[in-house]
Amino acid sequence: DFYDQNIGWAVGDEGAIVYSEDGGDTWVEQTSDVSAFIQGLSILNDSTVIAIGNSGTLLRTSDKGQTWINMANVVSSTNLIGITFLVEMTGWISGQNSALYKTVDGGLTWERANVQFFMTLTSVDFGDEMTGYATAAEGTLLKTRDGGGVWYKVLTPLENTDIPLNDVHFVDADHG
């Protein structure tokens, strides 16, 4: 993922994090001090990034990755799969066991959202501050219209199948 045309990060297995500041022409390995599979990341600004992964891996840097702070005790030990930030301070993480967490302080603290359904939430995205969607491994799509207070199922053709929905992206509240 890239912040701009030059600055970007990539993540992977065994805690791998690499950084580029020349548009991806060259990459430098950064030290995460974790061995878990890192599922994804979200870039908040040119120096602050949050990465998430298996076994509750939650890493944050505010110095372009020179140091990564392990914040795993902030959320559960379940596998964290999806991450999104609508604005620099407000973001969401999704994962196994109906894990859905919200931050309003740029990822320093996280609060678990109340999801009434037990499922693996594979991704989450918001079109605006109130309207959000989460996909699930069970072919389910969840929606909120109140900023994440209440989540409800949206009927899809894949509902109750073994065909997962893996990702969702919205450009505004009505278009995704």
Salt bridges, closest charged atoms under 4 A:
GLU159 OE2 - LYS153 NZ 3.62
ASP167 OD2 - HIS169 NE2 3.20
ASP172 OD1 - HIS175 ND1 2.91
